[in-house]
Amino acid sequence: MVYEKTSTDPSIWSLQQAYQEIRNRTSVSDFLLLGFSEHPEQQPLLFGIFLATYLLTVLGNLLIILAIGSDRHLHTPMYFFLANLSFIDTCCSCTIVPKVLVNMQTQHHTISHTGCLVQMYFFMTLSLMDNFLLAVMAYDRYVAICLPLHYTTVMCPQRCLLLVTASWLCSHLLAFSLSFPMTQFSFCISHSIPHFFCDVLPLLKLTCSDTHIFQIMMFAEVALSGVVPLTCILVSYAHIMSTVLRAPSAGGKHKVFSTCGSHLTVVTLFYGTIFLVYFQPSSSYSADTGMVTSVVYTMVTPMLNPFIYSLRNRDMKGALWRLFSWGRYGEKERHSKQLCSPLYEVETETQISLTPKRTSQLSPPMGHDLSLSPLCFAAPQSRSRRMTPENFTGARGVPAEFILLGITDRRDLRLTLFLIFLPVYLVGLLGNVGMVVLIRVEARLHTPMYFFLASLSLLDACYASAIGPKMLVDLLLPQATIPYAACALQMFVFAGLADAECCLLAAMAYDRYVAIGNPLLYTTAMSRRLCLALLGASGLGGALSAFVHTTFTFRLSFCRSREINSFFCDIPPLLAISCNDTSLNELLLFAVCGFIQTATMLAIAVSYGFIAAAVIRMHSVEGRRRAASTCGSHLMAVAMLYGTLIFMYLRPSSSYALNTDKMASVFYTLVIPALNPLIYSLRNKEVKEALRRTWSRSCCPGAGCQGVA
């Protein structure tokens, strides 16, 4: 009787309901990672791209670690920190990407509550460790350049281990202080995380607990862990710049810039995306923006780091070459090469001729006959075969055709590269052509902003097609050749389109300034005539620049060799095989490219300065978020294009390494055109809505008509 009375008591029944509701809220067993599930038709393509990126990341970073560990010349503090950075990048990628790939392949997007928190903890730990280690590497460069006589004393092994250990300890403590409070939150709003991995900001959007104190603590810790290392980096490079400016030697300055350039590139990639994602309140967090930027710093940046550090570093390239060549020759052949190597020496990376030394001063050891070695004098003989007169026409050393050495001379890698670059090229071509068609058929996108975006997509499709098809075909051929006239045409088309794209990005920045700074005058200021004038000026500037470069490059005589150590006809490799004085060409390359890139970068910087001032004056949080979302895609495209172009062309050809910049060329000829349509579509609601409307009209016109009716 007592049991029946209590069970029917309404007050007791309401308490039982409240207890059950609280239990349902707090006992979350699984989360649902939505990720890219909203676009199932894109998942096979994304799976291929992410898988290739992940494999490149793991392979590249493990090669860096293996090369540093196996080569005693790299057992220095600088490469010790670099090996740790590669290890962290590998672990960070392995924390996120395998789960993403499994989810996309099995269509099973769940993750347990414990697994989600563990993934978040390790991701934060490794990201913070990456952050601290970049500051330590900047300090190492400061000591090496500013205090070279005390370098071995200051950066002793004990101090290097102490710095790395302290970085690990601080990373774990900060990550734990943010992860542990998340275990106390209840998630009653939803269990669906609009992301492809468990990150802090998407989880905060789902909790119904009070997170104000946690957000203040998170912002303070992120600011502390971001501002302090960044300040250390800035102070270190300020001292480095001060030391470099006082150095009288031009060679010393070049060596300093070459050493620090890789680190600065990685710092820019890392901090740019981190600040974009985490230095904002959770109320202004956008799921699409977070996913795109998260792809950059979880997949793209760890993949690029080994290429950045290896392609710009002669010591690392030498270690990798020795690592790959170790099993290629027997002990007898290596000994023969050691006997023959004093007779001929390579002058520089840009000079491919072999200069004989005085043999009277060199004599082989007793009992060794150099004439019997199959490797002796092989280089001069192959050199003489390349220099036969039938390879050249006329008296000025004009070859009938050039030989493109391509990305690699290893035939076993060519098919793999073909299978990697073919989908990248097709994604870029289809994405850009699709963007042009979408903007053309969708009436709501007939605005100046999308007019420039369609022009940018057309430029990307054209200049990727000027390089991509020829490169893909050459990967399947035993020897790749290109006629002399076709080489000049390829250079003219590519250089013209690349310079036109720089000018077009500046025009797009001006368009964004007018739209945000003077919205009431937008339709009047950005008239159709002005848009066409800006587009025509961009094309004319690119054509003039390409005409100057092509004319002065092909006035040279190419009598050293007809082998272009690249996969397309670019200016620096052609200057390297010329037997004329190329100082005028170098001056023109630096002056014209420097003028175009500096002028357009200045226009972009001024436009965004006015945009930032206008955004600061805004009172609406939604207006600020929309302005940041609108400009984010453009800024990302600007950073990728200008970073690679400045890296490639704004330096003297004496510092151009023929085997160094091929991957940078691949990045701005194939990867950037493939990424641009994804960047502009994934971060733009209007483009995504236009895609949905166009898809519904083309796939189910009847249903679409019924819906409209």
C-alpha positions as CSV (number, residue, x, y, z in Angstrom):
1,M,0.0,0.0,0.0
2,V,2.8,2.4,0.7
3,Y,4.4,1.6,-2.6
4,E,1.3,2.3,-4.5
5,K,0.8,5.6,-2.7
6,T,4.2,6.9,-3.4
7,S,4.1,5.8,-7.0
8,T,0.9,7.6,-7.6
9,D,2.0,10.8,-5.8
10,P,2.3,13.5,-8.5
11,S,5.2,15.3,-6.7
12,I,7.2,12.1,-6.5
13,W,6.4,11.3,-10.2
14,S,7.7,14.8,-11.3
15,L,10.9,14.2,-9.3
16,Q,11.4,10.9,-11.0
17,Q,10.9,12.5,-14.4
18,A,13.4,15.3,-13.6
19,Y,15.9,12.7,-12.4
20,Q,15.5,10.7,-15.6
21,E,15.9,13.8,-17.8
22,I,19.1,14.8,-16.0
23,R,20.4,11.3,-16.4
24,N,19.6,11.3,-20.1
25,R,21.4,14.6,-20.5
26,T,24.6,13.7,-18.7
27,S,25.0,10.1,-19.9
28,V,25.9,10.7,-23.5
29,S,27.3,7.4,-24.9
30,D,28.0,8.5,-28.5
31,F,28.5,11.6,-30.5
32,L,27.7,11.9,-34.2
33,L,30.4,13.5,-36.3
34,L,28.5,15.1,-39.2
35,G,31.7,16.2,-40.9
36,F,31.2,16.2,-44.7
37,S,28.1,13.9,-44.6
38,E,25.9,16.8,-45.9
39,H,27.5,16.3,-49.3
40,P,27.5,12.5,-49.9
41,E,28.2,13.0,-53.6
42,Q,31.5,14.7,-52.7
43,Q,32.7,12.0,-50.3
44,P,34.5,9.7,-52.7
45,L,36.5,12.7,-54.0
46,L,37.2,14.0,-50.5
47,F,38.2,10.5,-49.5
48,G,40.8,10.3,-52.3
49,I,42.2,13.7,-51.5
50,F,42.4,13.2,-47.7
51,L,44.0,9.7,-48.2
52,A,46.7,11.1,-50.5
53,T,47.3,14.0,-48.2
54,Y,47.5,11.7,-45.1
55,L,50.0,9.3,-46.8
56,L,52.1,12.2,-48.0
57,T,52.1,13.6,-44.5
58,V,53.2,10.4,-42.8
59,L,55.7,9.5,-45.5
60,G,57.3,13.0,-45.6
61,N,57.6,13.4,-41.9
62,L,58.9,9.9,-41.3
63,L,61.5,10.5,-44.0
64,I,62.6,13.7,-42.3
65,I,63.0,11.8,-39.0
66,L,64.9,8.9,-40.7
67,A,67.2,11.2,-42.6
68,I,68.1,13.2,-39.5
69,G,68.6,10.1,-37.4
70,S,70.8,8.3,-39.9
71,D,73.0,11.3,-41.0
72,R,75.5,12.3,-38.4
73,H,76.0,15.7,-40.2
74,L,72.4,16.6,-39.0
75,H,73.0,15.8,-35.4
76,T,72.7,19.5,-34.4
77,P,70.1,21.4,-32.3
78,M,68.4,22.8,-35.3
79,Y,67.7,19.3,-36.8
80,F,66.9,17.9,-33.4
81,F,64.0,20.3,-33.1
82,L,63.0,19.7,-36.7
83,A,62.8,15.9,-36.1
84,N,60.6,16.6,-33.0
85,L,58.4,18.9,-35.2
86,S,58.0,16.1,-37.8
87,F,57.1,13.6,-35.1
88,I,54.5,15.9,-33.7
89,D,53.0,16.6,-37.2
90,T,52.8,12.8,-37.8
91,C,51.1,12.2,-34.5
92,C,48.7,15.1,-35.0
93,S,47.7,13.8,-38.4
94,C,47.3,10.3,-37.1
95,T,45.0,11.6,-34.3
96,I,42.5,13.0,-36.8
97,V,42.7,11.7,-40.3
98,P,42.3,7.9,-39.9
99,K,39.0,8.4,-38.1
100,V,37.8,10.7,-40.8
101,L,38.7,8.2,-43.6
102,V,37.0,5.4,-41.7
103,N,33.9,7.4,-41.3
104,M,33.7,8.4,-44.9
105,Q,34.3,4.8,-46.1
106,T,31.9,3.0,-43.7
107,Q,29.3,5.9,-43.4
108,H,29.4,5.2,-39.6
109,H,29.9,8.6,-38.2
110,T,29.7,7.9,-34.4
111,I,32.4,8.3,-31.8
112,S,32.1,7.4,-28.1
113,H,32.0,10.1,-25.5
114,T,35.3,8.9,-24.0
115,G,36.9,8.6,-27.5
116,C,35.8,12.1,-28.4
117,L,37.4,13.6,-25.2
118,V,40.6,11.6,-25.7
119,Q,40.8,12.7,-29.3
120,M,40.3,16.3,-28.3
121,Y,42.9,16.0,-25.5
122,F,45.7,14.6,-27.8
123,F,44.9,17.1,-30.6
124,M,45.2,20.0,-28.2
125,T,48.4,18.6,-26.7
126,L,50.0,18.2,-30.1
127,S,48.9,21.6,-31.4
128,L,50.2,23.3,-28.3
129,M,53.4,21.4,-28.6
130,D,53.7,22.5,-32.2
131,N,53.2,26.0,-31.0
132,F,55.9,25.9,-28.3
133,L,58.4,24.1,-30.5
134,L,58.2,26.8,-33.2
135,A,59.1,29.3,-30.6
136,V,62.1,27.2,-29.5
137,M,63.2,26.8,-33.1
138,A,63.1,30.6,-33.5
139,Y,65.3,31.0,-30.3
140,D,67.7,28.4,-31.8
141,R,68.0,30.5,-35.0
142,Y,68.5,33.6,-32.9
143,V,71.4,32.1,-31.0
144,A,73.0,30.6,-34.2
145,I,72.9,33.9,-36.1
146,C,73.3,36.5,-33.4
147,L,75.6,34.6,-31.1
148,P,77.5,32.1,-33.3
149,L,80.6,31.9,-31.1
150,H,78.5,30.8,-28.1
151,Y,76.1,28.5,-30.1
152,T,77.5,25.2,-29.0
153,T,77.7,26.4,-25.4
154,V,74.2,27.9,-25.2
155,M,72.4,25.2,-27.2
156,C,74.0,22.3,-25.5
157,P,72.3,18.8,-25.6
158,Q,71.0,19.2,-22.0
159,R,69.4,22.6,-22.8
160,C,67.8,21.2,-26.0
161,L,66.3,18.3,-24.1
162,L,65.1,20.7,-21.3
163,L,63.4,22.9,-23.9
164,V,61.6,20.0,-25.6
165,T,60.6,18.5,-22.2
166,A,59.3,21.7,-20.9
167,S,57.3,22.2,-24.1
168,W,55.8,18.7,-23.7
169,L,55.0,19.3,-20.0
170,C,53.3,22.7,-20.6
171,S,51.3,21.2,-23.5
172,H,49.9,18.4,-21.5
173,L,49.0,20.6,-18.5
174,L,47.2,23.1,-20.7
175,A,45.4,20.4,-22.7
176,F,44.3,18.7,-19.5
177,S,43.0,21.9,-17.9
178,L,40.7,22.4,-20.9
179,S,39.7,18.7,-21.4
180,F,38.8,17.8,-17.8
181,P,36.1,20.5,-17.4
182,M,34.5,19.1,-20.6
183,T,33.8,15.8,-18.8
184,Q,31.5,17.7,-16.4
185,F,29.3,19.3,-19.1
186,S,25.9,17.9,-20.1
187,F,25.0,17.8,-23.8
188,C,21.2,18.2,-24.0
189,I,20.9,20.3,-27.2
190,S,22.1,17.7,-29.6
191,H,24.6,14.9,-30.0
192,S,25.5,15.8,-33.6
193,I,28.9,17.6,-33.9
194,P,29.0,19.7,-37.1
195,H,32.7,18.8,-37.6
196,F,34.9,16.0,-38.7
197,F,36.7,15.6,-35.4
198,C,36.1,16.5,-31.7
199,D,37.2,20.1,-31.3
200,V,36.4,22.4,-28.4
201,L,34.3,25.0,-30.1
202,P,31.8,22.6,-31.8
203,L,31.3,20.8,-28.5
204,L,30.6,24.1,-26.7
205,K,27.8,24.7,-29.1
206,L,26.0,21.5,-28.0
207,T,26.2,21.8,-24.2
208,C,23.4,23.2,-22.1
209,S,25.7,23.9,-19.1
210,D,27.0,27.3,-18.2
211,T,30.2,27.7,-20.1
212,H,31.0,31.4,-19.5
213,I,33.8,30.7,-17.0
214,F,35.2,27.9,-19.2
215,Q,35.2,30.2,-22.3
216,I,37.1,32.9,-20.3
217,M,39.6,30.3,-19.1
218,M,39.9,28.8,-22.6
219,F,40.4,32.3,-24.2
220,A,43.0,33.2,-21.6
221,E,44.9,29.9,-22.0
222,V,44.8,30.1,-25.8
223,A,45.9,33.7,-25.7
224,L,48.7,32.9,-23.3
225,S,49.9,29.8,-25.3
226,G,49.6,31.7,-28.5
227,V,50.8,35.2,-27.7
228,V,53.8,34.2,-25.6
229,P,55.4,31.9,-28.2
230,L,54.5,34.4,-31.0
231,T,56.2,37.2,-29.0
232,C,59.3,35.0,-28.6
233,I,59.3,34.4,-32.3
234,L,58.9,38.1,-33.2
235,V,61.6,39.2,-30.7
236,S,64.0,36.5,-32.0
237,Y,63.5,37.6,-35.6
238,A,63.8,41.2,-34.7
239,H,67.3,40.5,-33.3
240,I,68.1,38.4,-36.4
241,M,67.1,41.2,-38.7
242,S,69.2,43.6,-36.8
243,T,72.2,41.3,-37.1
244,V,71.6,40.7,-40.8
245,L,71.4,44.4,-41.6
246,R,74.8,44.9,-39.9
247,A,76.4,42.1,-41.8
248,P,78.6,43.3,-44.7
249,S,78.6,39.9,-46.6
250,A,75.8,39.4,-49.2
251,G,76.5,35.6,-49.0
252,G,75.9,35.6,-45.3
253,K,72.6,37.5,-45.7
254,H,71.4,35.0,-48.3
255,K,72.3,32.1,-46.1
256,V,70.4,33.6,-43.2
257,F,67.3,34.2,-45.2
258,S,67.5,30.7,-46.7
259,T,67.8,29.2,-43.2
260,C,65.0,31.3,-41.6
261,G,62.6,31.3,-44.6
262,S,61.3,27.7,-44.0
263,H,60.6,28.4,-40.4
264,L,58.8,31.7,-41.1
265,T,56.7,29.9,-43.8
266,V,55.6,27.3,-41.3
267,V,54.9,29.9,-38.6
268,T,52.7,31.8,-40.9
269,L,50.7,28.7,-42.0
270,F,50.3,27.5,-38.4
271,Y,49.4,30.8,-36.6
272,G,47.2,32.1,-39.4
273,T,44.8,29.2,-39.2
274,I,44.9,28.8,-35.4
275,F,44.1,32.5,-34.8
276,L,41.2,32.3,-37.4
277,V,39.6,29.3,-35.6
278,Y,40.2,29.9,-31.9
279,F,40.5,33.6,-31.3
280,Q,36.8,34.2,-31.6
281,P,33.9,33.7,-29.2
282,S,31.9,30.5,-29.6
283,S,28.8,32.5,-30.5
284,S,30.4,33.7,-33.7
285,Y,31.7,30.2,-34.6
286,S,30.7,29.0,-38.0
287,A,30.8,25.2,-38.7
288,D,31.7,25.6,-42.4
289,T,34.5,28.1,-41.6
290,G,35.8,25.9,-38.8
291,M,35.9,22.8,-41.0
292,V,37.7,24.4,-43.9
293,T,40.4,26.0,-41.7
294,S,40.6,22.8,-39.7
295,V,41.4,20.9,-42.9
296,V,44.3,23.3,-43.5
297,Y,45.9,23.0,-40.1
298,T,45.2,19.3,-39.5
299,M,46.0,17.9,-42.9
300,V,47.5,20.5,-45.3
301,T,50.1,22.1,-42.9
302,P,51.6,18.8,-41.6
303,M,51.8,17.7,-45.3
304,L,53.6,20.9,-46.4
305,N,56.1,21.1,-43.5
306,P,58.5,18.4,-44.7
307,F,58.5,19.8,-48.2
308,I,59.1,23.3,-46.9
309,Y,62.0,22.2,-44.8
310,S,63.6,19.8,-47.2
311,L,63.2,21.7,-50.5
312,R,64.8,24.9,-49.1
313,N,67.6,23.2,-47.2
314,R,70.7,21.9,-48.9
315,D,71.8,19.8,-45.8
316,M,68.4,18.1,-45.7
317,K,68.4,17.4,-49.5
318,G,71.9,16.0,-49.2
319,A,70.9,13.7,-46.3
320,L,67.8,12.5,-48.2
321,W,69.9,11.9,-51.3
322,R,72.4,9.9,-49.2
323,L,69.6,8.0,-47.6
324,F,68.0,7.0,-51.0
325,S,71.4,6.3,-52.6
326,W,72.7,4.1,-49.8
327,G,71.4,0.8,-51.2
328,R,71.8,1.8,-54.8
329,Y,75.5,1.3,-55.2
330,G,77.7,-1.4,-53.9
331,E,80.8,-0.8,-51.7
332,K,83.1,-1.2,-54.7
333,E,81.2,1.4,-56.7
334,R,81.1,3.9,-53.8
335,H,84.9,3.4,-53.4
336,S,85.3,4.1,-57.1
337,K,83.2,7.2,-56.9
338,Q,85.4,8.5,-54.0
339,L,88.5,7.9,-56.2
340,C,87.0,9.7,-59.2
341,S,85.3,12.6,-57.3
342,P,88.4,14.8,-56.9
343,L,88.9,15.0,-60.7
344,Y,85.6,16.7,-61.4
345,E,83.5,19.0,-59.2
346,V,80.1,20.6,-59.7
347,E,80.5,24.3,-59.6
348,T,77.0,25.3,-58.3
349,E,73.5,24.1,-58.4
350,T,72.7,26.4,-61.3
351,Q,75.9,25.6,-63.2
352,I,75.7,22.1,-64.6
353,S,79.0,22.0,-66.3
354,L,81.8,19.9,-64.8
355,T,85.1,21.7,-64.2
356,P,88.2,19.5,-64.3
357,K,90.9,20.1,-61.7
358,R,94.6,19.8,-62.3
359,T,95.3,16.1,-62.5
360,S,99.0,16.7,-61.8
361,Q,98.1,17.6,-58.3
362,L,96.0,14.5,-57.8
363,S,97.2,11.0,-58.0
364,P,95.3,7.9,-57.2
365,P,96.4,5.8,-54.2
366,M,99.0,3.0,-54.8
367,G,97.4,0.0,-56.5
368,H,94.4,1.7,-58.0
369,D,93.9,2.2,-61.7
370,L,91.3,4.8,-62.3
371,S,90.9,3.8,-66.0
372,L,89.5,0.4,-64.9
373,S,86.7,1.9,-62.9
374,P,83.4,2.0,-64.7
375,L,82.3,5.2,-62.9
376,C,85.5,7.2,-63.7
377,F,85.0,9.9,-66.3
378,A,81.3,8.9,-66.8
379,A,80.2,12.4,-66.2
380,P,82.3,14.0,-68.9
381,Q,81.4,11.3,-71.5
382,S,77.6,11.8,-70.9
383,R,78.2,15.6,-71.0
384,S,79.8,15.3,-74.5
385,R,76.9,13.2,-75.7
386,R,74.5,16.0,-74.7
387,M,76.5,18.6,-76.5
388,T,76.5,17.1,-80.0
389,P,75.9,19.7,-82.7
390,E,72.8,18.0,-84.1
391,N,70.9,19.0,-81.0
392,F,71.2,22.7,-81.9
393,T,70.1,24.8,-84.9
394,G,71.7,28.1,-85.9
395,A,74.7,29.8,-84.6
396,R,73.1,31.2,-81.5
397,G,72.7,27.9,-79.7
398,V,68.9,27.5,-80.3
399,P,67.9,23.9,-79.6
400,A,65.3,22.3,-81.8
401,E,63.6,21.0,-78.7
402,F,64.1,20.9,-75.0
403,I,64.1,17.9,-72.7
404,L,61.9,18.3,-69.6
405,L,63.5,16.3,-66.8
406,G,60.2,16.4,-64.9
407,I,59.5,16.1,-61.2
408,T,61.6,13.0,-60.7
409,D,64.0,10.7,-62.7
410,R,62.8,7.6,-60.9
411,R,60.5,5.6,-63.2
412,D,59.0,3.7,-60.3
413,L,57.6,6.9,-58.8
414,R,56.2,8.3,-62.1
415,L,53.0,6.2,-62.1
416,T,52.4,7.0,-58.5
417,L,52.7,10.8,-59.2
418,F,50.5,10.4,-62.2
419,L,47.8,8.8,-60.1
420,I,48.1,11.6,-57.5
421,F,48.2,14.6,-59.9
422,L,45.5,13.4,-62.3
423,P,42.7,13.7,-59.7
424,V,44.1,17.0,-58.4
425,Y,44.1,18.4,-62.0
426,L,40.6,17.1,-62.7
427,V,39.3,18.5,-59.4
428,G,40.8,21.9,-60.2
429,L,39.4,21.9,-63.8
430,L,35.9,20.6,-62.9
431,G,35.7,22.9,-59.8
432,N,36.7,26.0,-61.7
433,V,34.6,25.3,-64.8
434,G,31.7,24.4,-62.5
435,M,32.1,27.7,-60.7
436,V,32.0,29.7,-63.9
437,V,28.9,27.8,-65.1
438,L,27.1,28.2,-61.8
439,I,27.7,32.0,-61.6
440,R,26.6,32.3,-65.3
441,V,23.3,30.4,-64.9
442,E,22.3,31.6,-61.4
443,A,20.8,35.1,-61.6
444,R,21.3,35.8,-57.9
445,L,25.1,35.6,-58.4
446,H,25.2,38.3,-61.1
447,T,27.1,40.8,-58.9
448,P,30.6,42.3,-59.2
449,M,31.9,40.0,-56.5
450,Y,30.9,36.9,-58.4
451,F,31.9,38.4,-61.7
452,F,35.5,38.6,-60.4
453,L,35.2,35.1,-58.9
454,A,34.1,33.7,-62.2
455,S,37.0,35.4,-63.9
456,L,39.4,34.0,-61.2
457,S,38.0,30.5,-61.8
458,L,38.5,30.9,-65.5
459,L,42.1,32.0,-65.0
460,D,42.8,29.1,-62.7
461,A,41.3,26.6,-65.1
462,C,43.4,28.0,-68.0
463,Y,46.7,28.2,-66.3
464,A,46.4,24.8,-64.8
465,S,45.6,23.5,-68.3
466,A,48.7,25.2,-69.6
467,I,50.8,23.0,-67.4
468,G,48.8,20.0,-66.2
469,P,48.0,17.9,-69.3
470,K,51.6,18.1,-70.6
471,M,53.0,17.2,-67.2
472,L,50.7,14.2,-66.8
473,V,51.5,12.9,-70.3
474,D,55.3,13.3,-69.7
475,L,55.0,11.2,-66.5
476,L,54.0,8.2,-68.7
477,L,56.8,8.8,-71.3
478,P,60.4,7.5,-71.0
479,Q,61.6,10.9,-72.2
480,A,59.7,14.2,-72.2
481,T,60.5,16.7,-74.9
482,I,58.9,20.0,-75.9
483,P,59.6,22.0,-79.1
484,Y,61.4,25.3,-78.8
485,A,58.4,27.4,-80.0
486,A,56.0,25.4,-77.8
487,C,58.2,26.1,-74.8
488,A,58.1,29.8,-75.5
489,L,54.3,29.7,-75.9
490,Q,53.9,27.8,-72.6
491,M,56.0,30.3,-70.7
492,F,54.1,33.2,-72.2
493,V,50.6,31.8,-71.4
494,F,51.5,30.7,-67.9
495,A,53.4,33.9,-66.9
496,G,50.6,36.1,-68.3
497,L,47.8,34.2,-66.5
498,A,49.7,34.1,-63.2
499,D,50.4,37.9,-63.3
500,A,46.8,38.6,-64.3
501,E,45.6,36.6,-61.3
502,C,47.7,38.8,-59.0
503,C,46.0,41.9,-60.5
504,L,42.6,40.3,-60.3
505,L,43.0,39.5,-56.6
506,A,43.8,43.1,-56.0
507,A,40.6,44.1,-57.9
508,M,38.6,41.6,-55.7
509,A,40.1,43.2,-52.6
510,Y,39.0,46.7,-53.8
511,D,35.5,45.3,-54.5
512,R,35.3,43.9,-50.9
513,Y,36.4,47.3,-49.6
514,V,33.6,49.1,-51.4
515,A,31.0,46.5,-50.4
516,I,31.9,46.7,-46.7
517,G,33.2,50.3,-46.4
518,N,30.6,52.0,-48.6
519,P,27.6,49.6,-48.9
520,L,25.2,52.3,-50.0
521,L,27.4,53.4,-52.9
522,Y,28.3,49.8,-53.9
523,T,26.1,49.5,-57.0
524,T,27.2,52.9,-58.2
525,A,30.9,52.6,-57.5
526,M,31.3,49.0,-58.8
527,S,29.5,49.6,-62.1
528,R,29.7,47.1,-65.0
529,R,32.0,49.4,-66.9
530,L,34.5,49.6,-63.9
531,C,34.4,45.8,-63.5
532,L,35.2,45.3,-67.1
533,A,37.9,47.9,-66.9
534,L,39.6,46.3,-63.9
535,L,39.4,42.9,-65.6
536,G,40.9,44.3,-68.9
537,A,43.6,46.0,-67.0
538,S,44.5,42.8,-65.2
539,G,44.7,40.9,-68.5
540,L,46.7,43.6,-70.1
541,G,49.2,43.8,-67.2
542,G,49.7,40.0,-67.3
543,A,50.2,40.0,-71.1
544,L,52.8,42.8,-71.0
545,S,54.7,41.1,-68.1
546,A,54.7,37.8,-69.9
547,F,55.8,39.4,-73.2
548,V,58.8,41.0,-71.5
549,H,59.9,37.8,-69.7
550,T,59.4,35.6,-72.8
551,T,61.1,38.0,-75.2
552,F,64.2,38.5,-73.1
553,T,64.4,34.8,-72.0
554,F,64.3,33.4,-75.6
555,R,66.9,35.9,-76.8
556,L,69.5,33.9,-74.9
557,S,71.6,31.1,-76.3
558,F,71.2,27.7,-74.7
559,C,74.5,26.1,-75.4
560,R,75.2,24.5,-72.0
561,S,72.4,21.9,-72.3
562,R,69.0,21.4,-73.6
563,E,67.7,19.7,-70.5
564,I,65.3,21.8,-68.4
565,N,65.3,20.6,-64.8
566,S,61.6,21.2,-64.4
567,F,58.3,19.8,-65.6
568,F,57.4,22.9,-67.6
569,C,59.1,25.9,-69.2
570,D,59.7,28.3,-66.4
571,I,62.1,31.2,-66.3
572,P,64.7,30.2,-63.6
573,P,65.5,26.7,-65.1
574,L,65.9,28.2,-68.5
575,L,68.3,30.9,-67.2
576,A,70.3,28.2,-65.6
577,I,71.1,26.5,-68.9
578,S,71.9,29.6,-70.8
579,C,75.6,30.4,-71.7
580,N,74.9,34.2,-71.9
581,D,75.1,36.7,-69.2
582,T,71.7,36.5,-67.5
583,S,72.1,39.5,-65.1
584,L,69.7,41.6,-67.2
585,N,67.1,38.8,-67.2
586,E,67.5,38.4,-63.4
587,L,67.0,42.2,-63.0
588,L,63.9,42.2,-65.2
589,L,62.5,39.1,-63.4
590,F,63.0,40.7,-60.0
591,A,61.9,44.2,-61.1
592,V,58.7,43.2,-63.0
593,C,57.6,40.5,-60.7
594,G,58.5,42.6,-57.7
595,F,56.5,45.6,-59.1
596,I,53.4,43.5,-59.9
597,Q,53.4,41.6,-56.6
598,T,54.3,44.6,-54.5
599,A,51.7,46.9,-56.1
600,T,49.0,44.4,-55.9
601,M,49.9,43.4,-52.4
602,L,49.9,47.1,-51.4
603,A,46.4,47.5,-52.9
604,I,45.2,44.4,-51.0
605,A,46.8,45.6,-47.7
606,V,45.3,49.1,-48.0
607,S,41.9,47.7,-48.9
608,Y,41.9,45.4,-46.0
609,G,43.1,48.2,-43.7
610,F,40.0,50.2,-44.6
611,I,37.9,47.0,-44.2
612,A,39.3,46.4,-40.7
613,A,38.5,50.0,-39.7
614,A,34.9,49.6,-41.0
615,V,34.4,46.3,-39.2
616,I,35.7,47.8,-35.9
617,R,33.1,50.5,-36.2
618,M,30.3,48.0,-36.7
619,H,28.0,47.5,-33.7
620,S,26.4,44.3,-35.0
621,V,28.2,41.0,-34.2
622,E,26.4,39.4,-37.1
623,G,27.7,42.1,-39.5
624,R,31.3,41.5,-38.3
625,R,31.0,37.8,-38.7
626,R,29.6,38.2,-42.2
627,A,32.4,40.5,-43.2
628,A,35.0,38.2,-41.8
629,S,33.4,35.2,-43.6
630,T,33.2,37.1,-46.9
631,C,36.8,38.2,-46.8
632,G,38.3,35.0,-45.3
633,S,38.1,33.1,-48.6
634,H,39.9,35.9,-50.5
635,L,42.6,36.3,-47.9
636,M,43.3,32.5,-48.0
637,A,43.6,32.5,-51.8
638,V,45.9,35.6,-51.5
639,A,48.1,34.0,-48.9
640,M,48.6,30.7,-50.9
641,L,49.3,32.4,-54.3
642,Y,51.6,35.2,-53.1
643,G,53.5,32.9,-50.7
644,T,54.5,30.5,-53.5
645,L,55.2,33.3,-56.1
646,I,57.4,35.3,-53.7
647,F,59.2,32.1,-52.7
648,M,59.8,31.2,-56.4
649,Y,60.6,34.5,-58.2
650,L,61.6,37.3,-55.9
651,R,65.2,36.1,-55.4
652,P,68.3,35.9,-57.6
653,S,68.8,32.9,-59.8
654,S,72.1,32.1,-58.1
655,S,70.0,30.9,-55.1
656,Y,67.7,28.9,-57.3
657,A,68.2,25.2,-56.7
658,L,67.1,23.1,-59.7
659,N,65.9,20.3,-57.6
660,T,64.5,22.5,-54.9
661,D,61.4,24.3,-56.2
662,K,59.6,21.7,-58.2
663,M,57.1,20.9,-55.4
664,A,56.5,24.7,-55.0
665,S,55.8,24.8,-58.7
666,V,53.4,21.9,-58.4
667,F,51.7,23.7,-55.5
668,Y,50.9,26.9,-57.4
669,T,50.2,25.3,-60.8
670,L,48.0,22.4,-59.7
671,V,47.1,22.5,-56.0
672,I,46.1,26.2,-55.7
673,P,43.7,26.0,-58.7
674,A,42.1,22.9,-57.2
675,L,41.7,24.5,-53.7
676,N,40.3,27.8,-54.8
677,P,36.8,26.6,-55.9
678,L,36.6,24.5,-52.7
679,I,37.6,27.6,-50.5
680,Y,35.2,29.9,-52.2
681,S,32.3,27.4,-52.2
682,L,32.7,25.8,-48.7
683,R,32.9,29.2,-47.1
684,N,30.1,30.9,-49.0
685,K,26.5,30.3,-48.2
686,E,25.3,32.0,-51.4
687,V,27.4,29.7,-53.6
688,K,26.2,26.6,-51.6
689,E,22.6,27.6,-51.9
690,A,23.1,28.3,-55.6
691,L,24.6,24.8,-56.0
692,R,21.6,23.2,-54.3
693,R,19.1,25.1,-56.4
694,T,21.0,24.3,-59.6
695,W,21.3,20.6,-58.6
696,S,17.6,20.4,-57.8
697,R,16.6,22.0,-61.0
698,S,18.8,19.7,-63.1
699,C,18.1,16.5,-61.3
700,C,14.4,16.8,-60.4
701,P,12.9,19.6,-62.5
702,G,9.4,18.3,-61.8
703,A,9.7,18.5,-58.1
704,G,11.4,21.8,-58.4
705,C,8.5,23.2,-60.4
706,Q,6.0,21.8,-57.9
707,G,7.9,23.4,-55.1
708,V,8.0,26.8,-56.8
709,A,4.3,26.5,-57.7
